[in-house]
Amino acid sequence: MNPVPDTLIHEGRFAPSPTGDLHLGNLRTALFAWLAARSAGGRFIVRMEDLDRANSSADRARGQLADLAGLGLEWDGDVVFQSTRFDRYRAVLATLTEAGLTYPCFCTRREIREAAAAPHGDVHYPGTCRSLSTAVQEERARTRPPAIRLRAGDARYVVDDVIAGRYEGAADDVVLLRNDGVPAYQLAVVVDDADQGVTEVVRGDDLLPSTPSQLHLQQLLGYPHPAYLHVPLVLGPDGDRLAKRHGAVTLADAGGPAVVLPWLAVSLGLAEPGEPVATAADLLDRYDPARIPRTPVTWPG
């Protein structure tokens, strides 16, 4: 993967799902994304990935924005909500379908899970519906509306990640449209990053395996490839990914910006324990991707 040329305007983003409060892992990623953009003199945008209409809400989005503002992570321009862009996603999907790059999938989640757990160990979609005849598709559509998947073929990509290093993986036949008619994350994130001119993607390293599929979509659509920085996760004291069950993991519950910001700075290798950090801007001169730990951190650390 070739990184975005330096001649382009640097633009980073933070794209949470407004389905609950931001926890410290989310805030750590947001801080790092903000520092990456601002240290390069670039723009920092916020996008609400509210495709999950059942659990997303305007109140949760407002709460997340308030937390970002509380840490001094100001953003540029209006916040974009994916729920307002369904027509755009469907137009791109139509382009892919016209090119013969999609197919209907009738598999249930259980069937996909069972296939992923098969002895061959392939965690990608196994292609169960990839070669169904038109007659079989029509028959199955009478009882179950299909999702729409990308026909990825045997495409493979190398990601030269700034944090995680070299990662190679196969593009998957990812879902582009869910069977309830809602555009899927993999399509929306690729279209949004391109439309918003994002040149650098900072996110948790649990999303690294999905990057080859997103690179493939970008390639098919003629979009530029952004640079990627996948940040190791924040874990709870039990060693699992940080979650509400671990207790005081939100900005308010953990003690507010005066407590959380110094901890975030230390966790990113940008401050020493006990060192005061009053604002996010205090860390701009220290920003250096080489300083970030390459392993997960634990809260409380």
C-alpha positions in Angstrom: 0.0 0.0 0.0 1.3 3.4 -0.9 0.7 6.2 1.6 -1.0 9.4 0.7 1.4 11.8 -1.0 2.7 14.6 1.2 1.5 17.2 -1.2 -2.1 16.5 -0.2 -3.7 18.4 2.7 -3.4 16.4 5.8 -6.8 15.4 7.2 -7.4 13.0 10.1 -10.7 11.9 11.6 -12.3 10.3 14.6 -15.4 8.3 13.8 -17.3 6.8 16.8 -20.6 5.1 16.9 -23.1 7.0 19.0 -24.5 3.9 20.8 -23.1 4.8 24.2 -20.6 6.8 26.1 -17.0 7.0 24.9 -14.7 4.9 27.1 -11.0 5.6 27.7 -10.0 3.4 24.8 -12.1 5.5 22.4 -10.8 8.7 23.9 -7.2 7.5 23.6 -7.7 6.9 19.9 -9.4 10.3 19.5 -6.5 12.1 21.3 -3.9 10.3 19.1 -5.9 11.1 15.9 -6.2 14.7 16.9 -2.4 15.0 17.7 -1.5 13.3 14.4 -3.6 15.8 12.4 -2.8 18.9 14.3 0.9 18.2 14.6 1.0 18.1 10.7 -0.9 21.4 10.5 -3.9 19.5 9.2 -7.7 19.3 9.7 -9.4 17.1 12.2 -12.9 16.0 11.5 -15.5 14.0 13.5 -17.9 11.6 11.9 -20.8 9.8 13.6 -21.1 6.3 12.4 -24.7 5.9 13.3 -25.7 3.1 10.9 -27.1 1.2 13.9 -30.4 3.1 14.0 -31.7 0.9 16.8 -29.0 1.9 19.3 -27.7 5.2 18.0 -29.2 8.5 19.3 -28.7 12.2 19.1 -28.3 12.4 22.9 -25.4 9.9 22.8 -23.8 11.8 19.9 -24.0 15.1 21.9 -22.5 13.4 24.9 -19.6 12.1 22.9 -18.9 15.5 21.3 -19.0 17.0 24.8 -16.3 14.6 26.0 -14.1 15.4 23.0 -14.5 19.1 23.7 -13.8 18.5 27.4 -10.4 17.1 26.4 -9.7 20.1 24.1 -10.1 18.0 21.0 -11.8 20.6 18.8 -12.8 19.6 15.3 -13.1 21.3 11.9 -16.3 21.8 10.1 -19.7 20.1 10.7 -20.0 16.7 12.2 -21.2 14.3 9.5 -23.8 11.6 10.3 -23.8 8.5 8.2 -27.5 8.2 8.6 -27.9 11.2 6.3 -25.8 9.6 3.6 -27.7 6.5 2.7 -28.5 7.7 -0.8 -24.8 8.2 -1.5 -23.8 4.7 -0.3 -26.6 3.1 -2.4 -25.4 5.0 -5.5 -21.9 3.6 -5.0 -23.3 0.2 -4.4 -25.2 0.4 -7.7 -21.9 1.2 -9.5 -20.3 -1.9 -8.0 -23.3 -4.0 -8.9 -23.4 -2.8 -12.5 -19.8 -3.8 -12.7 -20.6 -7.3 -11.6 -18.7 -6.9 -8.3 -21.5 -7.9 -5.9 -23.8 -10.8 -5.2 -26.8 -11.5 -2.9 -26.1 -13.5 0.2 -28.8 -15.4 2.1 -26.6 -16.9 4.9 -27.7 -16.3 8.5 -25.3 -15.1 11.1 -25.3 -18.6 12.6 -24.4 -20.2 9.4 -21.5 -17.8 8.9 -20.2 -18.3 12.4 -20.3 -22.1 11.9 -18.4 -21.8 8.7 -15.8 -19.5 10.3 -15.3 -22.2 13.0 -14.8 -25.0 10.5 -11.5 -27.0 10.7 -9.9 -25.1 7.8 -9.8 -22.1 10.0 -10.8 -19.6 7.4 -12.4 -16.7 9.3 -13.4 -14.9 6.1 -16.8 -15.5 4.5 -16.5 -18.9 2.8 -18.3 -17.9 -0.4 -21.4 -20.0 0.2 -23.7 -17.8 -1.9 -21.1 -16.5 -4.4 -22.0 -18.9 -7.2 -25.7 -19.4 -6.7 -27.8 -19.6 -9.9 -30.4 -16.9 -10.7 -33.1 -19.5 -10.1 -31.8 -20.4 -6.6 -31.4 -16.7 -5.7 -35.0 -16.0 -6.7 -36.2 -19.0 -4.7 -34.3 -18.0 -1.6 -35.4 -14.4 -1.9 -39.0 -15.5 -1.5 -38.4 -16.4 2.2 -35.4 -14.3 3.2 -34.2 -10.9 1.9 -30.5 -11.1 1.0 -27.6 -9.0 2.1 -25.3 -7.8 -0.7 -21.7 -8.8 -0.6 -18.6 -7.7 -2.5 -17.1 -10.2 -4.9 -13.5 -9.8 -3.8 -11.9 -12.7 -5.7 -8.4 -13.5 -4.6 -7.2 -9.9 -4.0 -4.5 -9.5 -1.3 -3.0 -6.3 0.1 -0.1 -5.3 2.2 -0.6 -2.6 4.7 2.5 -0.7 5.8 0.9 0.5 9.1 2.7 3.3 10.9 2.1 1.7 14.3 1.5 -2.0 13.6 4.1 -2.4 10.9 3.7 -4.6 7.8 0.4 -6.5 7.6 -0.7 -8.7 4.7 -4.1 -10.1 4.3 -6.8 -11.2 1.8 -9.7 -9.0 0.9 -13.0 -10.5 2.1 -16.4 -10.7 0.5 -17.6 -8.1 3.0 -21.2 -7.2 3.4 -22.0 -3.9 1.6 -25.7 -3.8 2.3 -27.4 -5.6 5.2 -30.5 -7.6 4.5 -32.7 -5.0 6.2 -31.6 -2.5 3.5 -29.1 -0.5 5.7 -25.7 0.2 4.1 -23.0 -1.7 5.9 -19.9 -0.3 7.7 -17.3 -1.5 5.2 -19.0 0.4 2.4 -19.8 3.5 4.4 -16.4 4.0 5.9 -14.6 3.7 2.5 -17.0 6.1 0.8 -16.9 8.6 3.7 -13.1 8.7 4.0 -12.8 9.4 0.3 -15.6 12.0 0.2 -14.2 13.8 3.2 -10.6 13.8 1.9 -9.2 11.7 4.8 -5.5 11.1 4.3 -4.8 9.4 7.7 -6.9 6.9 9.6 -6.2 6.4 13.3 -8.2 3.6 14.9 -7.9 0.6 17.2 -5.8 -2.3 16.1 -8.7 -4.7 16.3 -9.8 -3.2 12.9 -6.5 -4.0 11.2 -7.7 -7.3 9.7 -10.5 -5.5 7.9 -8.1 -3.0 6.2 -7.2 -5.2 3.2 -10.9 -5.4 2.3 -11.2 -1.6 2.6 -8.1 -1.2 0.4 -9.7 -3.4 -2.2 -12.9 -1.3 -2.2 -10.8 1.8 -2.5 -9.0 0.3 -5.4 -12.2 -0.7 -7.2 -13.7 2.7 -6.8 -10.6 4.6 -7.8 -10.2 6.2 -4.3 -6.8 7.1 -2.9 -5.4 4.9 0.0 -5.0 6.8 3.2 -2.1 6.1 5.6 -3.1 3.9 8.5 -2.1 4.0 12.2 -3.7 1.1 14.2 -3.4 1.8 17.9 -3.1 -1.0 20.4 -6.2 -1.4 22.6 -6.9 -0.4 26.2 -7.7 -3.4 28.4 -9.4 -3.8 31.6 -7.8 -5.3 34.7 -9.0 -8.7 33.6 -7.1 -8.5 30.4 -10.2 -8.1 28.2 -10.9 -5.2 26.0 -12.1 -2.2 28.1 -15.9 -2.1 28.4 -18.6 -0.8 30.7 -18.4 -3.9 32.9 -15.0 -2.7 34.1 -16.6 0.2 36.0 -15.4 3.8 35.8 -14.1 3.8 32.2 -15.8 7.0 30.9 -14.4 10.5 31.1 -16.8 11.6 33.8 -16.6 8.4 35.9 -12.8 8.2 35.7 -12.4 11.7 37.2 -12.8 14.1 34.3 -10.2 15.7 32.0 -7.8 16.5 34.8 -7.3 12.8 35.6 -7.9 11.3 32.2 -5.8 13.5 30.0 -2.5 12.9 31.9 -3.2 9.1 31.9 -3.9 9.1 28.2 -0.7 11.0 27.6 1.3 8.5 29.7 -0.4 5.6 27.9 0.7 7.0 24.6 4.3 7.5 25.7 4.0 11.3 25.5 4.4 12.1 29.3 5.9 10.6 32.4 3.7 9.3 35.3 2.7 12.2 37.6 3.6 14.8 35.0 0.9 17.5 34.8 -0.9 17.8 31.4 -3.3 20.6 31.3 -4.5 20.5 27.7 -4.2 18.3 24.7 -2.3 21.1 23.0 0.5 20.6 25.6 1.3 17.4 23.8 1.6 18.7 20.2 5.3 19.2 20.4 5.8 15.7 21.7 3.8 13.9 19.2 5.8 11.0 17.6 4.2 7.8 16.4 7.5 6.0 17.3 6.8 6.7 21.0 3.5 4.9 21.2 3.6 1.5 22.9 3.2 -1.5 20.5 1.3 -3.5 23.0 -2.0 -3.0 24.8 -2.2 -0.8 27.9 -4.3 -1.5 31.0 -6.7 0.8 32.8 -6.1 1.5 35.6 -2.4 1.3 34.8 
